[in-house]
Amino acid sequence: MKNMCVVGGGSWGSAFALHLGKIGISVKLWIREPEIHEAAVRTRENPVFLPGHSFPESVSFHSDLEDALAGADTVFVAVPSSYFGKIYARVAAFLRAETNVISLTKGIERRSLRRMSEILSGTPLPHGRARIGVLSGPSFSKEVAEGHPTALVMASADHDLARSVQNRISDERLRVYTSRDVLGVEIAGALKNIIAIAAGLSDAMDFGFNSRAALMTRGLAEIARLGTKLGARRETFAGLAGMGDLLLTCTGPLSRNRFVGVELGRGRSLADIIEHMRMTAEGIPTTISARELARREGVDLPITEQVYQVLYRRKNPRRALAELMTRTLKDELERSGTEQS
């Protein structure tokens, strides 16, 4: 793993490329937006998504995808889930056999309901197959760029790949654990954004810490319920990709998804919020995908359903949260039928 490419010059892709460069890895960063690419070449900064951070010389900036991927043995894909499949189809055309391809994206494709690793594995390469994995966990881009201690999980069915990535990208600022539960890591990373929107709604209405704690705890329960129904390991949801990322996203002031919930709770429309956000809040499209996936699997996700009603049916947030509190009373660990919470 000598030559790496990060596909996507948003906040997380840029922060991750910055980290790789700081530990001496030769990395090419592909930036889709021409104006951001030009600024990065000129100033060695990403003025839109990661302002104030200068990239080391080991990071180069590219607008041509083929040029960015040339010679790369490991590719990290950090683009929004809404066009992950479209971008990766272009990436795949230039990959060599046995290239390592790692998803940094947390989401579920809206129409197909595929996870990002399923998109990677389902996209043919011209010269064989890629070695696939997922890197996830609690990681605000700004804090990674600033060098604050961060712990992530590298998940892959190929344990040799997971260990190789772990050893190559870890340092005293970024600690990586390994996992074989790709499904669980991805479901946790995608659905925690929905719960963060609910937490933002609660905070906007000054419901207090009790309410936020209840939402987070029951939110984790419904994430785990869907994940285990799909075949994930339950213990994954108590780890970095599950509880860890949920805690960060629901409470941290840098959380885009919590911000969406707060602004909705203050009365702004979803259209207005999206129009004025340059960065993607994955919880918005993932709410639709998770709701459809849960219906397909016969799993009840009450918080996800209420967030959907607020986002897409303009339901009053107070009414939505009140309905969560007045659902049928039951044992906390009760499971039956559709495993309602």
The 8 nearest C-alpha neighbors of each residue, nearest first, counted from 0:
[[1, 2, 72, 73, 3, 167, 163, 164],
 [0, 2, 3, 24, 25, 72, 71, 73],
 [3, 1, 71, 25, 72, 0, 26, 73],
 [2, 4, 26, 73, 71, 74, 72, 25],
 [3, 5, 27, 74, 26, 28, 71, 68],
 [4, 6, 75, 28, 74, 76, 7, 27],
 [7, 5, 76, 29, 77, 75, 28, 4],
 [8, 6, 77, 78, 12, 30, 29, 9],
 [7, 9, 30, 13, 12, 29, 10, 28],
 [10, 8, 12, 48, 11, 7, 13, 78],
 [9, 11, 48, 13, 49, 12, 140, 14],
 [12, 10, 140, 14, 13, 9, 15, 77],
 [11, 13, 77, 15, 8, 9, 7, 14],
 [12, 14, 16, 8, 10, 11, 15, 9],
 [15, 13, 17, 11, 144, 16, 140, 12],
 [14, 16, 18, 12, 17, 13, 11, 19],
 [17, 15, 19, 13, 18, 14, 12, 20],
 [16, 18, 14, 20, 15, 19, 54, 13],
 [17, 19, 15, 21, 16, 20, 14, 22],
 [20, 18, 16, 24, 22, 21, 17, 15],
 [19, 21, 17, 24, 23, 57, 18, 22],
 [20, 22, 18, 23, 19, 17, 55, 24],
 [23, 21, 19, 20, 24, 18, 170, 168],
 [22, 24, 20, 21, 25, 19, 57, 55],
 [23, 25, 20, 19, 22, 26, 57, 1],
 [24, 26, 57, 2, 58, 3, 20, 23],
 [27, 25, 3, 58, 4, 24, 2, 57],
 [26, 28, 4, 59, 67, 58, 60, 5],
 [29, 27, 5, 60, 4, 61, 59, 6],
 [30, 28, 61, 6, 7, 62, 67, 60],
 [31, 29, 8, 62, 7, 36, 32, 61],
 [30, 32, 62, 33, 29, 7, 8, 36],
 [31, 33, 35, 34, 30, 36, 62, 8],
 [34, 32, 36, 35, 37, 31, 62, 30],
 [33, 35, 37, 36, 32, 38, 39, 31],
 [36, 34, 38, 37, 32, 33, 39, 45],
 [37, 35, 33, 39, 38, 34, 30, 32],
 [36, 38, 34, 40, 35, 39, 33, 41],
 [37, 39, 41, 35, 36, 40, 42, 34],
 [40, 38, 43, 44, 36, 42, 45, 41],
 [41, 39, 37, 38, 43, 42, 36, 60],
 [40, 42, 38, 39, 43, 37, 44, 36],
 [41, 43, 39, 44, 38, 40, 53, 45],
 [44, 42, 39, 54, 40, 53, 41, 45],
 [43, 45, 39, 53, 42, 46, 52, 54],
 [44, 46, 49, 39, 47, 50, 48, 35],
 [47, 45, 50, 44, 49, 48, 38, 35],
 [46, 48, 45, 49, 50, 35, 9, 10],
 [47, 49, 10, 9, 45, 46, 50, 13],
 [50, 48, 45, 10, 46, 47, 52, 51],
 [51, 49, 46, 45, 52, 47, 48, 44],
 [50, 52, 49, 53, 44, 46, 45, 144],
 [53, 51, 50, 44, 49, 54, 144, 45],
 [52, 54, 44, 43, 55, 51, 42, 45],
 [53, 55, 43, 17, 44, 58, 52, 56],
 [56, 54, 57, 58, 20, 21, 53, 17],
 [55, 57, 58, 54, 59, 20, 43, 25],
 [56, 58, 25, 20, 55, 26, 59, 24],
 [59, 57, 26, 56, 20, 27, 55, 25],
 [58, 60, 27, 28, 26, 57, 61, 56],
 [61, 59, 28, 27, 29, 40, 36, 58],
 [60, 62, 29, 63, 67, 28, 30, 59],
 [61, 63, 30, 29, 31, 64, 36, 33],
 [64, 62, 66, 61, 65, 67, 29, 30],
 [65, 63, 67, 66, 68, 62, 29, 90],
 [66, 64, 68, 67, 63, 69, 93, 90],
 [65, 67, 69, 63, 64, 68, 61, 62],
 [68, 66, 64, 65, 61, 69, 27, 29],
 [67, 69, 65, 71, 66, 4, 64, 70],
 [70, 68, 66, 71, 67, 65, 93, 94],
 [69, 71, 68, 72, 2, 3, 67, 95],
 [72, 70, 2, 3, 68, 73, 69, 4],
 [71, 73, 98, 2, 0, 3, 99, 70],
 [74, 72, 99, 3, 71, 98, 100, 0],
 [75, 73, 100, 4, 3, 5, 99, 101],
 [74, 76, 101, 5, 102, 100, 6, 4],
 [77, 75, 6, 102, 103, 5, 78, 101],
 [78, 76, 103, 7, 12, 104, 6, 75],
 [77, 79, 7, 83, 76, 104, 80, 6],
 [80, 78, 81, 83, 82, 104, 77, 279],
 [79, 81, 83, 82, 106, 108, 78, 104],
 [82, 80, 79, 83, 108, 109, 284, 84],
 [81, 83, 85, 80, 84, 79, 86, 78],
 [82, 84, 80, 86, 85, 78, 81, 79],
 [85, 83, 87, 82, 86, 88, 118, 80],
 [84, 86, 82, 88, 83, 87, 89, 81],
 [87, 85, 89, 83, 88, 84, 82, 90],
 [86, 88, 90, 84, 89, 85, 91, 83],
 [89, 87, 91, 85, 86, 90, 84, 122],
 [90, 88, 87, 86, 91, 92, 85, 93],
 [89, 91, 87, 92, 88, 93, 86, 94],
 [92, 90, 94, 88, 93, 124, 89, 87],
 [91, 93, 90, 89, 94, 124, 125, 88],
 [94, 92, 91, 90, 65, 95, 68, 89],
 [95, 93, 91, 92, 98, 96, 90, 124],
 [94, 96, 98, 126, 97, 93, 127, 124],
 [97, 95, 127, 126, 128, 98, 129, 94],
 [98, 96, 129, 130, 128, 99, 95, 127],
 [97, 99, 129, 72, 96, 95, 73, 130],
 [98, 100, 73, 130, 129, 131, 74, 72],
 [101, 99, 74, 131, 73, 75, 130, 98],
 [102, 100, 132, 75, 133, 131, 74, 76],
 [103, 101, 133, 76, 104, 75, 134, 132],
 [102, 104, 77, 134, 76, 133, 101, 135],
 [105, 103, 77, 102, 106, 78, 79, 80],
 [106, 104, 189, 188, 185, 103, 80, 281],
 [105, 107, 189, 80, 285, 104, 281, 108],
 [108, 106, 114, 112, 113, 285, 109, 288],
 [109, 107, 112, 113, 111, 80, 110, 81],
 [108, 110, 288, 112, 111, 107, 284, 287],
 [111, 109, 112, 108, 288, 113, 107, 291],
 [110, 112, 113, 108, 109, 107, 288, 114],
 [113, 111, 108, 109, 110, 107, 288, 292],
 [114, 112, 108, 111, 107, 117, 115, 118],
 [113, 115, 107, 117, 116, 108, 118, 112],
 [114, 116, 118, 117, 119, 113, 102, 107],
 [117, 115, 119, 118, 114, 120, 102, 132],
 [118, 116, 120, 114, 115, 119, 113, 121],
 [117, 119, 115, 121, 116, 120, 122, 84],
 [120, 118, 116, 117, 121, 122, 115, 131],
 [119, 121, 117, 118, 122, 116, 131, 123],
 [122, 120, 118, 119, 117, 123, 116, 124],
 [121, 123, 119, 120, 118, 124, 88, 91],
 [124, 122, 121, 125, 91, 128, 120, 127],
 [123, 125, 91, 126, 127, 128, 92, 122],
 [124, 126, 127, 92, 123, 91, 94, 95],
 [127, 125, 96, 124, 95, 128, 94, 123],
 [126, 128, 96, 124, 125, 129, 97, 95],
 [129, 127, 96, 97, 124, 130, 126, 123],
 [128, 130, 97, 98, 99, 131, 96, 100],
 [129, 131, 99, 97, 100, 98, 128, 132],
 [132, 130, 100, 101, 129, 99, 155, 116],
 [131, 133, 155, 101, 154, 102, 100, 134],
 [134, 132, 102, 154, 101, 153, 103, 135],
 [133, 135, 153, 103, 152, 102, 154, 101],
 [136, 134, 152, 151, 240, 133, 103, 153],
 [135, 137, 240, 151, 239, 244, 152, 138],
 [138, 136, 244, 243, 247, 239, 151, 139],
 [139, 137, 136, 140, 149, 143, 142, 151],
 [138, 140, 142, 141, 143, 137, 253, 254],
 [141, 139, 11, 143, 142, 14, 10, 138],
 [142, 140, 144, 143, 139, 145, 14, 49],
 [141, 143, 145, 144, 147, 140, 139, 146],
 [142, 144, 146, 140, 145, 141, 147, 14],
 [145, 143, 14, 141, 142, 146, 140, 17],
 [146, 144, 142, 143, 147, 141, 52, 140],
 [147, 145, 143, 144, 172, 142, 148, 18],
 [146, 148, 142, 145, 143, 172, 149, 144],
 [149, 147, 172, 173, 146, 150, 171, 143],
 [148, 150, 173, 147, 172, 174, 138, 151],
 [151, 149, 174, 175, 173, 148, 136, 152],
 [152, 150, 136, 175, 135, 176, 174, 239],
 [151, 153, 176, 175, 177, 135, 134, 136],
 [152, 154, 134, 177, 161, 133, 176, 178],
 [155, 153, 178, 181, 133, 179, 132, 177],
 [154, 156, 132, 157, 179, 181, 161, 158],
 [155, 157, 179, 158, 181, 154, 180, 132],
 [158, 156, 155, 160, 159, 161, 130, 179],
 [159, 157, 161, 160, 156, 155, 162, 179],
 [158, 160, 162, 161, 157, 163, 164, 155],
 [159, 161, 163, 158, 157, 162, 164, 155],
 [162, 160, 158, 164, 159, 163, 155, 153],
 [161, 163, 165, 159, 160, 164, 166, 158],
 [162, 164, 160, 166, 165, 161, 159, 167],
 [165, 163, 167, 161, 166, 162, 168, 160],
 [166, 164, 162, 175, 163, 167, 168, 169],
 [165, 167, 163, 164, 169, 168, 162, 175],
 [166, 168, 164, 165, 169, 163, 0, 162],
 [167, 169, 165, 166, 164, 170, 19, 173],
 [170, 168, 174, 173, 166, 175, 165, 167],
 [169, 171, 173, 172, 174, 168, 22, 167],
 [170, 172, 173, 174, 169, 148, 149, 146],
 [173, 171, 148, 170, 146, 147, 149, 174],
 [174, 172, 149, 169, 170, 150, 171, 148],
 [173, 175, 150, 169, 149, 170, 151, 172],
 [176, 174, 151, 165, 152, 150, 169, 173],
 [175, 177, 152, 153, 151, 165, 174, 178],
 [178, 176, 153, 152, 154, 161, 162, 175],
 [179, 177, 154, 180, 153, 155, 152, 176],
 [178, 180, 155, 156, 154, 181, 158, 177],
 [181, 179, 183, 178, 182, 154, 184, 231],
 [180, 182, 154, 184, 183, 155, 179, 185],
 [183, 181, 185, 180, 184, 231, 186, 226],
 [182, 184, 231, 186, 180, 185, 181, 226],
 [183, 185, 181, 187, 240, 182, 186, 188],
 [186, 184, 188, 182, 187, 183, 189, 181],
 [187, 185, 189, 183, 188, 184, 226, 190],
 [188, 186, 241, 184, 185, 189, 190, 240],
 [189, 187, 185, 105, 186, 191, 190, 240],
 [188, 190, 106, 105, 186, 187, 191, 185],
 [189, 191, 192, 193, 187, 188, 186, 222],
 [190, 192, 245, 194, 193, 189, 188, 187],
 [193, 191, 282, 195, 190, 194, 256, 189],
 [194, 192, 282, 196, 195, 190, 191, 286],
 [193, 195, 197, 191, 196, 192, 218, 198],
 [196, 194, 249, 257, 198, 192, 197, 193],
 [197, 195, 260, 257, 199, 256, 193, 194],
 [196, 198, 194, 200, 195, 199, 260, 306],
 [199, 197, 195, 201, 196, 200, 211, 249],
 [198, 200, 260, 261, 257, 202, 196, 201],
 [201, 199, 260, 264, 261, 197, 203, 198],
 [200, 202, 198, 199, 204, 203, 206, 197],
 [203, 201, 205, 199, 204, 200, 206, 198],
 [204, 202, 261, 264, 200, 201, 205, 199],
 [203, 205, 202, 201, 206, 264, 200, 265],
 [206, 204, 202, 207, 203, 201, 208, 200],
 [205, 207, 201, 204, 210, 202, 208, 209],
 [208, 206, 205, 209, 210, 211, 202, 201],
 [207, 209, 211, 210, 212, 206, 202, 213],
 [210, 208, 212, 211, 207, 213, 206, 214],
 [211, 209, 213, 208, 212, 207, 206, 214],
 [210, 212, 208, 214, 213, 209, 198, 215],
 [213, 211, 215, 209, 210, 214, 208, 216],
 [212, 214, 210, 216, 211, 215, 217, 209],
 [215, 213, 211, 217, 212, 216, 218, 210],
 [214, 216, 218, 212, 213, 217, 219, 211],
 [217, 215, 213, 219, 218, 214, 212, 220],
 [216, 218, 220, 214, 219, 215, 213, 221],
 [219, 217, 215, 221, 220, 216, 214, 194],
 [218, 220, 222, 216, 217, 221, 215, 223],
 [221, 219, 217, 223, 218, 222, 224, 216],
 [220, 222, 224, 218, 223, 219, 300, 225],
 [223, 221, 219, 224, 225, 220, 226, 218],
 [224, 222, 226, 220, 221, 225, 227, 236],
 [225, 223, 221, 222, 227, 226, 220, 228],
 [226, 224, 228, 222, 223, 227, 298, 221],
 [225, 227, 223, 229, 231, 228, 224, 183],
 [226, 228, 231, 230, 229, 224, 225, 223],
 [229, 227, 225, 226, 230, 224, 231, 296],
 [228, 230, 226, 227, 231, 225, 296, 182],
 [231, 229, 227, 228, 226, 232, 182, 183],
 [232, 230, 227, 183, 226, 182, 229, 233],
 [231, 233, 234, 235, 227, 183, 180, 230],
 [234, 232, 235, 236, 227, 231, 223, 237],
 [233, 235, 236, 237, 232, 238, 231, 223],
 [236, 234, 238, 233, 237, 232, 183, 241],
 [235, 237, 241, 234, 238, 233, 242, 223],
 [236, 238, 242, 234, 235, 241, 239, 243],
 [239, 237, 241, 235, 236, 240, 242, 243],
 [238, 240, 243, 136, 241, 244, 242, 151],
 [241, 239, 136, 244, 184, 238, 188, 187],
 [242, 240, 236, 187, 238, 239, 243, 237],
 [241, 243, 245, 237, 244, 238, 236, 246],
 [244, 242, 239, 246, 245, 241, 137, 240],
 [243, 245, 137, 247, 136, 240, 246, 241],
 [244, 246, 242, 191, 248, 243, 247, 249],
 [247, 245, 243, 249, 244, 248, 242, 250],
 [248, 246, 244, 251, 245, 250, 249, 137],
 [247, 249, 245, 254, 246, 250, 195, 251],
 [250, 248, 195, 246, 247, 198, 245, 257],
 [249, 251, 247, 248, 246, 252, 257, 254],
 [250, 252, 247, 253, 254, 248, 249, 246],
 [251, 253, 254, 250, 258, 257, 255, 248],
 [254, 252, 251, 255, 139, 258, 248, 141],
 [255, 253, 248, 257, 256, 252, 251, 258],
 [256, 254, 258, 280, 257, 253, 259, 279],
 [257, 255, 259, 258, 196, 280, 254, 195],
 [256, 258, 199, 196, 195, 260, 254, 259],
 [259, 257, 255, 261, 256, 260, 262, 254],
 [260, 258, 256, 262, 257, 261, 196, 263],
 [261, 259, 199, 196, 200, 257, 263, 258],
 [260, 262, 199, 203, 200, 258, 264, 259],
 [263, 261, 265, 259, 264, 260, 267, 258],
 [264, 262, 267, 260, 266, 265, 261, 259],
 [265, 263, 200, 261, 203, 262, 266, 260],
 [266, 264, 262, 263, 267, 203, 261, 204],
 [265, 267, 263, 264, 268, 262, 261, 316],
 [268, 266, 263, 262, 265, 269, 271, 272],
 [269, 267, 271, 270, 263, 272, 266, 262],
 [268, 270, 272, 271, 273, 310, 267, 263],
 [271, 269, 273, 268, 272, 274, 267, 275],
 [270, 272, 274, 268, 269, 273, 275, 267],
 [271, 273, 269, 275, 274, 270, 276, 268],
 [274, 272, 276, 270, 275, 271, 269, 277],
 [275, 273, 271, 272, 276, 270, 277, 269],
 [274, 276, 273, 272, 271, 277, 270, 278],
 [277, 275, 273, 278, 274, 272, 279, 280],
 [276, 278, 275, 279, 274, 273, 48, 47],
 [277, 279, 276, 280, 9, 48, 10, 255],
 [278, 280, 281, 277, 79, 276, 255, 273],
 [279, 281, 256, 255, 282, 283, 278, 259],
 [282, 280, 283, 279, 284, 285, 106, 192],
 [281, 283, 192, 193, 285, 280, 284, 286],
 [282, 284, 281, 285, 286, 280, 193, 287],
 [285, 283, 286, 287, 282, 281, 288, 109],
 [284, 286, 288, 282, 287, 283, 289, 107],
 [287, 285, 289, 284, 288, 283, 282, 307],
 [286, 288, 290, 285, 284, 289, 291, 307],
 [289, 287, 285, 109, 291, 290, 286, 112],
 [290, 288, 292, 286, 291, 287, 285, 293],
 [289, 291, 293, 287, 288, 292, 286, 294],
 [292, 290, 294, 288, 289, 293, 295, 287],
 [291, 293, 289, 295, 294, 290, 288, 296],
 [292, 294, 298, 296, 290, 295, 291, 297],
 [295, 293, 297, 291, 296, 292, 298, 290],
 [294, 296, 292, 293, 297, 291, 298, 290],
 [295, 297, 293, 294, 298, 292, 228, 229],
 [298, 296, 294, 337, 295, 293, 299, 336],
 [299, 297, 293, 337, 296, 294, 225, 338],
 [298, 300, 339, 337, 301, 338, 293, 297],
 [299, 301, 303, 221, 302, 304, 298, 293],
 [302, 300, 304, 303, 299, 305, 323, 340],
 [303, 301, 305, 304, 300, 306, 218, 194],
 [302, 304, 306, 300, 301, 305, 307, 193],
 [305, 303, 301, 307, 302, 306, 300, 308],
 [304, 306, 308, 302, 307, 303, 319, 309],
 [307, 305, 309, 303, 308, 304, 310, 302],
 [308, 306, 304, 310, 305, 309, 311, 286],
 [307, 309, 312, 305, 306, 314, 311, 310],
 [310, 308, 314, 313, 306, 307, 312, 311],
 [311, 309, 307, 308, 313, 306, 312, 269],
 [310, 312, 308, 313, 307, 309, 314, 269],
 [311, 313, 308, 314, 309, 310, 307, 315],
 [314, 312, 309, 311, 310, 308, 315, 268],
 [313, 315, 309, 308, 312, 316, 319, 318],
 [314, 316, 318, 317, 319, 313, 309, 308],
 [317, 315, 319, 318, 314, 309, 320, 264],
 [318, 316, 320, 319, 315, 321, 204, 201],
 [317, 319, 321, 315, 316, 320, 322, 314],
 [320, 318, 316, 322, 317, 321, 305, 315],
 [319, 321, 323, 317, 322, 318, 316, 324],
 [322, 320, 318, 324, 323, 319, 317, 325],
 [323, 321, 325, 319, 324, 320, 318, 326],
 [322, 324, 320, 321, 325, 326, 319, 301],
 [325, 323, 321, 322, 326, 320, 327, 319],
 [324, 326, 322, 323, 321, 327, 328, 320],
 [325, 327, 323, 324, 328, 322, 340, 321],
 [328, 326, 329, 325, 324, 340, 323, 339],
 [327, 329, 326, 330, 325, 331, 340, 324],
 [330, 328, 331, 327, 333, 340, 332, 326],
 [329, 331, 333, 332, 328, 334, 340, 327],
 [332, 330, 333, 329, 340, 334, 328, 217],
 [333, 331, 330, 334, 340, 329, 220, 338],
 [334, 332, 330, 331, 335, 329, 338, 340],
 [335, 333, 338, 332, 339, 336, 337, 340],
 [336, 334, 338, 337, 333, 339, 340, 332],
 [335, 337, 338, 334, 339, 297, 298, 299],
 [336, 338, 298, 297, 339, 299, 335, 334],
 [339, 337, 334, 335, 336, 298, 299, 340],
 [338, 340, 299, 337, 334, 298, 335, 300],
 [339, 338, 221, 301, 299, 217, 300, 331]]
